[in-house]
Every structure is written in C-alpha cells, then in structure tokens.
Amino acid sequence: MNIKITGTGAYIPTEVIPNARFAHAHFYDASGSKIDKDSAEIIEKFKAITGIEERRYLSRELQTSDMASIAAKKAIAAAGLDIEVLDGIIVAHNFGNIPGGTVQTDILPSLASRVKHDLGVRNPDCVAYDILFGCPGWIQGLIIARNYILAGEGKKFLIIGAEALSRVLDPHDRDSMIYADGAAASVIEAVEGEGDQGILSVAAQTFTKEEAYYLYYDKSYNTNLGEETRYIKMKGHKIYEFALNQVPLAMKSCLDKSGVGVEEIKKILIHQANEKMDEAIVKRFYRSYKKAVPEGIMPMTIQYLGNSSVATVPTLLDMLLLDDFAGHELRPGDVVLMASVGAGMNINAITYRI
C-alpha cells in the first residue's frame, strides 16, 4: 500500500499588490519610533532581502474558507473522487475567517466544517476539523492524514492550507510587506501498488523553550492607533537564525529515514518565507551531505505571490503537477522533499515520490 496525493488544487487571489503600493506608508519600529528613512529605500532593501516584488490579497467579499472551498473542489475534481467517500477534511490556517473591513476572527463553526458544508458532503463519518500549526500546517495535515491511514482509520482525506494574512497586517510594520493570501488543497489516499511511491518519510518538531513567541500577536507599532486591535508580529532576525540552524537538520532527518539518496531529489518545495533565507537553508542542507546545491532544485513563487503561510508549499506542488511553472517540472518517479517552518515554532518535512 502506498499513501499518495491523487489530486491537487489551488486558489490564487486576483488582487495584485506591487511593492509600489507601500510607497506612501509610514513605518515605525518595535519601540514606536518612526523609521527615519524614505519609504522607497525601505522597500528596495525589503525586496533585496526577501525577493518579493508583489503579492496577492483576497478580495473584500471573500473569506479564507471560500478560498479553501475553491481549492478543495479543484483537488477533488483532479482526483476524480466521490466526496461521500472522504474519511476526513483537515484545514490548516492560523486566523480563521476575518470579514473584509473588520478585525474580529470567526472560527465558529470551524473552517473545515464550512468547507464540508460548501462541498455538500452528507456523510457524518467524514470528520472535519482545523489545525493551527503555523506555516507548516498543510504539511502537518498530510502527516496527520498519513497516520490515520496507517492506523487503519480511513483511506481518503482532503487536506487544505488557507490563509488571508492581509487581514491581520499592521500597516506601519515594514515586515507586513512579506505577507499574502492564498489557498491550496490535496486529496491523499491509500493506493494499492508495488514499489515505493507517495509519502516515504516524515519529520516534525516543535521548539518552545526560547522560540514560542518569535511570531506573536500585538498592537500596532504606531502608538497613535488604538491598543485594542492586534496584528501579526515577528522577530525576524531570530526566526532567520532559528530556521537556518534547525530546518536543514529536519530535512536531513526526514530524507535519511526515507532511504532515498540526496542525489535522487528532483525538487525541494520549501515554505516561501524569505528568498535569501530559503536559499541559505537549502545550501546548508546540501552542505550536510558535502554536496553543492543542484541548479534548478528549488522553484520559488515568493517573488510574485509573497508569503501566504500554509498555502505556499501546496500551491507550489499544484503548479508543478499542472506543468504550470516555467523551467520546472515533475514526472512519475521523481522525488520531492517538502519542508516548512513557522509559528510555534514548528518545523516539518516530507519525502515524497511522485
């Protein structure tokens, strides 16, 4: 028995937000002091570090759960699946639904329950629930579904990563330019067959002793704004160091458990958090095998899609499987290493053979 992804789908919001949109922003630092630099200079430095030129925001009339449902329908259609045979729906997110123009999160009912309702699934044995696992949430959803299948508790699951970070941004925090919106989904099934295909190995870790609050919720850096509203915040330098030190180790642990050699990896799909950080992580990963980074190993979407949290890795996978990524392709038998890092602080990885 192999545990495979049999269908994928994604929703990329239509509202394109170029860096120029922030040209007139007034940025403050964590102490509440106005940053004494021209916005154009701040934006140019931001682009040089992150690689981001533009990102996508969800249109006002849509919710995170709407994106999740759209992506889910595409994945189910791609898998050719009867929705009534689904054993479970897992939705990874961090902030639930936040209606456009408001600041209050809405996760009653859960996003997974909303998706199940939108899909029209009648089967009560299809259990729907959400997971909060930071940016690695979609990968963790795959790991959870895999464990259900291995335990004999189902054979077909729908895993979705969806997030609308544009609705929790502090407009006076320059780090907010990183974030974006999006959703992607996958159907994972137990499939009879010979040979090693699908999920070959997994790894997951949570670090909290010093790292728990590297990403957190807090008031605006602009002290003139009301203190009752909270926004996503991060300790960027600490996250960079943490990711650089820990993610390559988790990737190596995952790959080593798979029995696959590093030279067999066709693509690395890594969470689109920061271009320079991702490049450094992959370089350190290959260095642990005394290898150079192969050319074209790491497709990147952060330049034009930004960081859509739980949606970045499954969106990459969907694009590659649809042959919708110029210069990159995946074919049956190819090995993919997927990895992510995010709030918690959580890290995970999956070795997967197409």
Secondary structure as UniProt FT lines:
FT   STRAND          2..11
FT   STRAND          15..18
FT   HELIX           19..22
FT   TURN            23..24
FT   TURN            30..31
FT   HELIX           39..50
FT   STRAND          54..57
FT   TURN            60..61
FT   HELIX           64..79
FT   HELIX           83..85
FT   STRAND          88..92
FT   TURN            100..101
FT   HELIX           111..119
FT   TURN            124..125
FT   STRAND          127..131
FT   TURN            135..136
FT   HELIX           137..150
FT   TURN            151..152
FT   STRAND          156..164
FT   HELIX           165..168
FT   TURN            171..172
FT   HELIX           174..178
FT   STRAND          181..191
FT   STRAND          198..206
FT   TURN            209..213
FT   STRAND          215..218
FT   TURN            223..224
FT   TURN            227..228
FT   STRAND          231..234
FT   HELIX           236..258
FT   HELIX           262..264
FT   STRAND          265..270
FT   HELIX           275..287
FT   TURN            288..290
FT   TURN            295..296
FT   HELIX           302..305
FT   HELIX           309..311
FT   HELIX           312..321
FT   TURN            322..323
FT   TURN            326..327
FT   TURN            332..333
FT   STRAND          335..342
FT   TURN            343..345
FT   STRAND          346..353
//
